């Protein structure tokens, strides 16, 4: 065996809390609207940038994308919990 690949999001870590928070931060800041977790989840399919480009009404999508990643990176350690089963493995 040369490699073992894992999908990080939802496999190695529960990243939904940071996704919900980061998308809400962007949609509140740029569109002045709050999304439920269900609404955010229903947008999944495209990448994060694809979601913002498709669903954000504000014209400055690139600034919104940058804001998303700044918030995501700044809050990742706080909002993503370690997966103890993966640690044990």
N, CA, C and O atoms as a GROMACS GRO file, in nm:
protein
  356
    1UNK      N    1   0.085  -0.116   0.000
    1UNK     CA    2   0.000   0.000   0.000
    1UNK      C    3   0.090   0.123   0.000
    1UNK      O    4   0.183   0.134   0.081
    2UNK      N    5   0.064   0.215  -0.090
    2UNK     CA    6   0.145   0.336  -0.102
    2UNK      C    7   0.081   0.455  -0.032
    2UNK      O    8   0.153   0.547   0.009
    3UNK      N    9  -0.050   0.456  -0.018
    3UNK     CA   10  -0.116   0.573   0.041
    3UNK      C   11  -0.252   0.534   0.096
    3UNK      O   12  -0.316   0.440   0.049
    4UNK      N   13  -0.294   0.607   0.195
    4UNK     CA   14  -0.428   0.597   0.249
    4UNK      C   15  -0.484   0.739   0.246
    4UNK      O   16  -0.424   0.831   0.300
    5UNK      N   17  -0.598   0.756   0.183
    5UNK     CA   18  -0.659   0.887   0.170
    5UNK      C   19  -0.786   0.893   0.253
    5UNK      O   20  -0.864   0.798   0.258
    6UNK      N   21  -0.806   1.006   0.316
    6UNK     CA   22  -0.928   1.030   0.393
    6UNK      C   23  -0.988   1.163   0.349
    6UNK      O   24  -0.917   1.255   0.310
    7UNK      N   25  -1.117   1.170   0.356
    7UNK     CA   26  -1.187   1.296   0.336
    7UNK      C   27  -1.190   1.365   0.471
    7UNK      O   28  -1.244   1.310   0.567
    8UNK      N   29  -1.134   1.484   0.481
    8UNK     CA   30  -1.125   1.554   0.609
    8UNK      C   31  -1.263   1.593   0.660
    8UNK      O   32  -1.301   1.557   0.772
    9UNK      N   33  -1.340   1.666   0.579
    9UNK     CA   34  -1.469   1.718   0.622
    9UNK      C   35  -1.570   1.606   0.644
    9UNK      O   36  -1.606   1.534   0.551
   10UNK      N   37  -1.614   1.593   0.767
   10UNK     CA   38  -1.714   1.494   0.800
   10UNK      C   39  -1.659   1.355   0.825
   10UNK      O   40  -1.732   1.268   0.871
   11UNK      N   41  -1.531   1.331   0.795
   11UNK     CA   42  -1.469   1.201   0.819
   11UNK      C   43  -1.368   1.212   0.932
   11UNK      O   44  -1.380   1.144   1.034
   12UNK      N   45  -1.268   1.294   0.913
   12UNK     CA   46  -1.167   1.313   1.017
   12UNK      C   47  -1.210   1.417   1.120
   12UNK      O   48  -1.164   1.413   1.234
   13UNK      N   49  -1.295   1.507   1.081
   13UNK     CA   50  -1.341   1.612   1.174
   13UNK      C   51  -1.482   1.655   1.137
   13UNK      O   52  -1.522   1.650   1.021
   14UNK      N   53  -1.557   1.697   1.238
   14UNK     CA   54  -1.690   1.751   1.215
   14UNK      C   55  -1.674   1.900   1.189
   14UNK      O   56  -1.664   1.980   1.282
   15UNK      N   57  -1.673   1.936   1.062
   15UNK     CA   58  -1.651   2.075   1.024
   15UNK      C   59  -1.782   2.152   1.001
   15UNK      O   60  -1.778   2.269   0.965
   16UNK      N   61  -1.896   2.087   1.021
   16UNK     CA   62  -2.022   2.159   0.999
   16UNK      C   63  -2.035   2.284   1.087
   16UNK      O   64  -2.081   2.386   1.036
   17UNK      N   65  -1.999   2.281   1.215
   17UNK     CA   66  -2.014   2.404   1.295
   17UNK      C   67  -1.936   2.523   1.239
   17UNK      O   68  -1.989   2.635   1.237
   18UNK      N   69  -1.815   2.502   1.193
   18UNK     CA   70  -1.738   2.614   1.136
   18UNK      C   71  -1.796   2.656   1.002
   18UNK      O   72  -1.795   2.775   0.969
   19UNK      N   73  -1.846   2.562   0.924
   19UNK     CA   74  -1.910   2.597   0.797
   19UNK      C   75  -2.034   2.683   0.820
   19UNK      O   76  -2.050   2.787   0.757
   20UNK      N   77  -2.120   2.639   0.911
   20UNK     CA   78  -2.241   2.717   0.941
   20UNK      C   79  -2.203   2.858   0.986
   20UNK      O   80  -2.261   2.955   0.938
   21UNK      N   81  -2.108   2.869   1.076
   21UNK     CA   82  -2.068   2.999   1.131
   21UNK      C   83  -2.006   3.088   1.024
   21UNK      O   84  -2.038   3.207   1.016
   22UNK      N   85  -1.916   3.033   0.943
   22UNK     CA   86  -1.848   3.113   0.841
   22UNK      C   87  -1.945   3.161   0.732
   22UNK      O   88  -1.939   3.276   0.689
   23UNK      N   89  -2.034   3.072   0.687
   23UNK     CA   90  -2.131   3.116   0.588
   23UNK      C   91  -2.224   3.221   0.646
   23UNK      O   92  -2.256   3.319   0.578
   24UNK      N   93  -2.268   3.203   0.769
   24UNK     CA   94  -2.354   3.303   0.830
   24UNK      C   95  -2.285   3.436   0.845
   24UNK      O   96  -2.346   3.541   0.824
   25UNK      N   97  -2.158   3.435   0.882
   25UNK     CA   98  -2.082   3.558   0.895
   25UNK      C   99  -2.082   3.634   0.762
   25UNK      O  100  -2.104   3.755   0.759
   26UNK      N  101  -2.058   3.563   0.653
   26UNK     CA  102  -2.054   3.625   0.521
   26UNK      C  103  -2.191   3.675   0.477
   26UNK      O  104  -2.204   3.788   0.431
   27UNK      N  105  -2.294   3.591   0.492
   27UNK     CA  106  -2.427   3.632   0.446
   27UNK      C  107  -2.484   3.745   0.531
   27UNK      O  108  -2.558   3.829   0.480
   28UNK      N  109  -2.450   3.748   0.660
   28UNK     CA  110  -2.493   3.860   0.744
   28UNK      C  111  -2.421   3.988   0.704
   28UNK      O  112  -2.483   4.094   0.691
   29UNK      N  113  -2.290   3.978   0.684
   29UNK     CA  114  -2.210   4.096   0.652
   29UNK      C  115  -2.244   4.155   0.515
   29UNK      O  116  -2.255   4.277   0.501
   30UNK      N  117  -2.262   4.070   0.415
   30UNK     CA  118  -2.278   4.119   0.278
   30UNK      C  119  -2.423   4.129   0.232
   30UNK      O  120  -2.455   4.215   0.151
   31UNK      N  121  -2.511   4.043   0.282
   31UNK     CA  122  -2.652   4.045   0.240
   31UNK      C  123  -2.748   4.082   0.352
   31UNK      O  124  -2.869   4.091   0.330
   32UNK      N  125  -2.695   4.104   0.471
   32UNK     CA  126  -2.778   4.134   0.589
   32UNK      C  127  -2.889   4.030   0.608
   32UNK      O  128  -3.004   4.064   0.636
   33UNK      N  129  -2.853   3.904   0.592
   33UNK     CA  130  -2.949   3.796   0.617
   33UNK      C  131  -2.881   3.683   0.694
   33UNK      O  132  -2.764   3.652   0.674
   34UNK      N  133  -2.962   3.621   0.781
   34UNK     CA  134  -2.915   3.510   0.862
   34UNK      C  135  -2.975   3.382   0.805
   34UNK      O  136  -3.093   3.375   0.772
   35UNK      N  137  -2.891   3.280   0.794
   35UNK     CA  138  -2.934   3.152   0.741
   35UNK      C  139  -2.941   3.049   0.852
   35UNK      O  140  -2.857   3.049   0.943
   36UNK      N  141  -3.039   2.962   0.847
   36UNK     CA  142  -3.044   2.850   0.940
   36UNK      C  143  -2.940   2.748   0.897
   36UNK      O  144  -2.892   2.750   0.783
   37UNK      N  145  -2.905   2.658   0.987
   37UNK     CA  146  -2.812   2.550   0.951
   37UNK      C  147  -2.867   2.469   0.834
   37UNK      O  148  -2.792   2.427   0.746
   38UNK      N  149  -2.996   2.446   0.835
   38UNK     CA  150  -3.060   2.370   0.726
   38UNK      C  151  -3.044   2.444   0.593
   38UNK      O  152  -3.017   2.381   0.490
   39UNK      N  153  -3.060   2.576   0.593
   39UNK     CA  154  -3.044   2.653   0.470
   39UNK      C  155  -2.901   2.644   0.417
   39UNK      O  156  -2.879   2.629   0.297
   40UNK      N  157  -2.804   2.653   0.508
   40UNK     CA  158  -2.664   2.641   0.467
   40UNK      C  159  -2.639   2.502   0.410
   40UNK      O  160  -2.578   2.488   0.303
   41UNK      N  161  -2.684   2.400   0.480
   41UNK     CA  162  -2.664   2.262   0.436
   41UNK      C  163  -2.728   2.237   0.299
   41UNK      O  164  -2.673   2.163   0.218
   42UNK      N  165  -2.842   2.299   0.273
   42UNK     CA  166  -2.910   2.279   0.145
   42UNK      C  167  -2.832   2.340   0.029
   42UNK      O  168  -2.858   2.306  -0.086
   43UNK      N  169  -2.737   2.430   0.057
   43UNK     CA  170  -2.654   2.490  -0.047
   43UNK      C  171  -2.535   2.404  -0.084
   43UNK      O  172  -2.471   2.427  -0.187
   44UNK      N  173  -2.503   2.303  -0.002
   44UNK     CA  174  -2.385   2.220  -0.025
   44UNK      C  175  -2.396   2.148  -0.159
   44UNK      O  176  -2.504   2.117  -0.207
   45UNK      N  177  -2.282   2.124  -0.216
   45UNK     CA  178  -2.269   2.062  -0.348
   45UNK      C  179  -2.150   2.128  -0.413
   45UNK      O  180  -2.047   2.064  -0.436
   46UNK      N  181  -2.164   2.257  -0.445
   46UNK     CA  182  -2.047   2.329  -0.495
   46UNK      C  183  -1.946   2.354  -0.382
   46UNK      O  184  -1.977   2.333  -0.264
   47UNK      N  185  -1.829   2.398  -0.418
   47UNK     CA  186  -1.728   2.436  -0.318
   47UNK      C  187  -1.779   2.558  -0.240
   47UNK      O  188  -1.882   2.616  -0.273
   48UNK      N  189  -1.704   2.596  -0.137
   48UNK     CA  190  -1.740   2.714  -0.059
   48UNK      C  191  -1.749   2.836  -0.149
   48UNK      O  192  -1.843   2.915  -0.138
   49UNK      N  193  -1.651   2.853  -0.237
   49UNK     CA  194  -1.654   2.968  -0.327
   49UNK      C  195  -1.773   2.958  -0.424
   49UNK      O  196  -1.835   3.059  -0.457
   50UNK      N  197  -1.804   2.838  -0.466
   50UNK     CA  198  -1.919   2.818  -0.554
   50UNK      C  199  -2.050   2.853  -0.485
   50UNK      O  200  -2.139   2.912  -0.547
   51UNK      N  201  -2.061   2.817  -0.359
   51UNK     CA  202  -2.182   2.851  -0.282
   51UNK      C  203  -2.197   3.002  -0.271
   51UNK      O  204  -2.306   3.055  -0.294
   52UNK      N  205  -2.089   3.069  -0.238
   52UNK     CA  206  -2.096   3.216  -0.224
   52UNK      C  207  -2.129   3.280  -0.358
   52UNK      O  208  -2.214   3.368  -0.366
   53UNK      N  209  -2.062   3.237  -0.463
   53UNK     CA  210  -2.090   3.296  -0.595
   53UNK      C  211  -2.234   3.272  -0.641
   53UNK      O  212  -2.293   3.357  -0.706
   54UNK      N  213  -2.289   3.158  -0.606
   54UNK     CA  214  -2.424   3.124  -0.651
   54UNK      C  215  -2.533   3.190  -0.566
   54UNK      O  216  -2.635   3.234  -0.620
   55UNK      N  217  -2.513   3.197  -0.434
   55UNK     CA  218  -2.623   3.236  -0.346
   55UNK      C  219  -2.613   3.376  -0.287
   55UNK      O  220  -2.713   3.429  -0.239
   56UNK      N  221  -2.496   3.438  -0.290
   56UNK     CA  222  -2.482   3.571  -0.233
   56UNK      C  223  -2.538   3.673  -0.330
   56UNK      O  224  -2.510   3.668  -0.450
   57UNK      N  225  -2.618   3.766  -0.281
   57UNK     CA  226  -2.678   3.870  -0.365
   57UNK      C  227  -2.582   3.987  -0.386
   57UNK      O  228  -2.587   4.053  -0.490
   58UNK      N  229  -2.496   4.013  -0.290
   58UNK     CA  230  -2.403   4.125  -0.296
   58UNK      C  231  -2.311   4.110  -0.417
   58UNK      O  232  -2.273   3.999  -0.454
   59UNK      N  233  -2.275   4.221  -0.478
   59UNK     CA  234  -2.194   4.218  -0.600
   59UNK      C  235  -2.048   4.180  -0.577
   59UNK      O  236  -1.986   4.121  -0.665
   60UNK      N  237  -1.993   4.212  -0.460
   60UNK     CA  238  -1.850   4.187  -0.436
   60UNK      C  239  -1.827   4.046  -0.382
   60UNK      O  240  -1.797   4.027  -0.264
   61UNK      N  241  -1.841   3.951  -0.469
   61UNK     CA  242  -1.829   3.810  -0.430
   61UNK      C  243  -1.686   3.775  -0.389
   61UNK      O  244  -1.666   3.693  -0.299
   62UNK      N  245  -1.586   3.834  -0.454
   62UNK     CA  246  -1.447   3.803  -0.419
   62UNK      C  247  -1.414   3.850  -0.278
   62UNK      O  248  -1.344   3.780  -0.204
   63UNK      N  249  -1.463   3.965  -0.240
   63UNK     CA  250  -1.442   4.015  -0.104
   63UNK      C  251  -1.513   3.925  -0.004
   63UNK      O  252  -1.461   3.899   0.105
   64UNK      N  253  -1.632   3.877  -0.039
   64UNK     CA  254  -1.707   3.786   0.048
   64UNK      C  255  -1.634   3.653   0.064
   64UNK      O  256  -1.630   3.597   0.173
   65UNK      N  257  -1.576   3.603  -0.045
   65UNK     CA  258  -1.501   3.477  -0.039
   65UNK      C  259  -1.380   3.494   0.052
   65UNK      O  260  -1.351   3.407   0.134
   66UNK      N  261  -1.310   3.604   0.038
   66UNK     CA  262  -1.195   3.633   0.124
   66UNK      C  263  -1.238   3.641   0.270
   66UNK      O  264  -1.169   3.588   0.358
   67UNK      N  265  -1.349   3.706   0.296
   67UNK     CA  266  -1.402   3.717   0.432
   67UNK      C  267  -1.438   3.580   0.489
   67UNK      O  268  -1.412   3.553   0.606
   68UNK      N  269  -1.496   3.494   0.405
   68UNK     CA  270  -1.531   3.359   0.448
   68UNK      C  271  -1.407   3.285   0.497
   68UNK      O  272  -1.406   3.230   0.607
   69UNK      N  273  -1.302   3.285   0.416
   69UNK     CA  274  -1.182   3.210   0.451
   69UNK      C  275  -1.107   3.272   0.569
   69UNK      O  276  -1.045   3.200   0.647
   70UNK      N  277  -1.111   3.402   0.582
   70UNK     CA  278  -1.049   3.466   0.698
   70UNK      C  279  -1.118   3.421   0.826
   70UNK      O  280  -1.052   3.383   0.923
   71UNK      N  281  -1.251   3.424   0.826
   71UNK     CA  282  -1.327   3.380   0.944
   71UNK      C  283  -1.305   3.231   0.969
   71UNK      O  284  -1.284   3.190   1.083
   72UNK      N  285  -1.311   3.151   0.863
   72UNK     CA  286  -1.295   3.006   0.876
   72UNK      C  287  -1.159   2.974   0.938
   72UNK      O  288  -1.151   2.896   1.033
   73UNK      N  289  -1.054   3.033   0.886
   73UNK     CA  290  -0.919   3.005   0.937
   73UNK      C  291  -0.900   3.055   1.080
   73UNK      O  292  -0.836   2.988   1.161
   74UNK      N  293  -0.955   3.170   1.111
   74UNK     CA  294  -0.939   3.228   1.245
   74UNK      C  295  -1.015   3.149   1.352
   74UNK      O  296  -0.976   3.150   1.468
   75UNK      N  297  -1.121   3.081   1.313
   75UNK     CA  298  -1.207   3.013   1.410
   75UNK      C  299  -1.207   2.861   1.401
   75UNK      O  300  -1.278   2.795   1.476
   76UNK      N  301  -1.128   2.806   1.311
   76UNK     CA  302  -1.127   2.662   1.289
   76UNK      C  303  -1.094   2.585   1.418
   76UNK      O  304  -1.167   2.492   1.454
   77UNK      N  305  -0.989   2.622   1.485
   77UNK     CA  306  -0.946   2.548   1.605
   77UNK      C  307  -1.050   2.556   1.716
   77UNK      O  308  -1.063   2.463   1.796
   78UNK      N  309  -1.123   2.664   1.721
   78UNK     CA  310  -1.224   2.684   1.825
   78UNK      C  311  -1.354   2.606   1.796
   78UNK      O  312  -1.419   2.558   1.888
   79UNK      N  313  -1.390   2.594   1.670
   79UNK     CA  314  -1.521   2.538   1.635
   79UNK      C  315  -1.517   2.394   1.581
   79UNK      O  316  -1.622   2.331   1.568
   80UNK      N  317  -1.399   2.342   1.550
   80UNK     CA  318  -1.390   2.205   1.500
   80UNK      C  319  -1.333   2.118   1.611
   80UNK      O  320  -1.222   2.139   1.659
   81UNK      N  321  -1.412   2.020   1.650
   81UNK     CA  322  -1.370   1.930   1.759
   81UNK      C  323  -1.290   1.814   1.701
   81UNK      O  324  -1.317   1.766   1.591
   82UNK      N  325  -1.192   1.770   1.777
   82UNK     CA  326  -1.112   1.654   1.738
   82UNK      C  327  -1.199   1.529   1.737
   82UNK      O  328  -1.292   1.515   1.817
   83UNK      N  329  -1.168   1.440   1.646
   83UNK     CA  330  -1.236   1.312   1.638
   83UNK      C  331  -1.152   1.211   1.717
   83UNK      O  332  -1.047   1.168   1.670
   84UNK      N  333  -1.197   1.173   1.835
   84UNK     CA  334  -1.121   1.084   1.922
   84UNK      C  335  -1.096   0.947   1.860
   84UNK      O  336  -0.991   0.887   1.884
   85UNK      N  337  -1.189   0.898   1.781
   85UNK     CA  338  -1.171   0.768   1.716
   85UNK      C  339  -1.053   0.772   1.617
   85UNK      O  340  -0.976   0.677   1.606
   86UNK      N  341  -1.041   0.882   1.546
   86UNK     CA  342  -0.930   0.897   1.453
   86UNK      C  343  -0.799   0.910   1.529
   86UNK      O  344  -0.698   0.854   1.488
   87UNK      N  345  -0.800   0.982   1.640
   87UNK     CA  346  -0.680   0.994   1.722
   87UNK      C  347  -0.633   0.858   1.772
   87UNK      O  348  -0.513   0.830   1.774
   88UNK      N  349  -0.727   0.774   1.813
   88UNK     CA  350  -0.693   0.642   1.862
   88UNK      C  351  -0.636   0.552   1.753
   88UNK      O  352  -0.549   0.469   1.778
   89UNK      N  353  -0.686   0.570   1.632
   89UNK     CA  354  -0.641   0.489   1.521
   89UNK      C  355  -0.497   0.524   1.487
   89UNK      O  356  -0.439   0.465   1.396
   0.00000   0.00000   0.00000
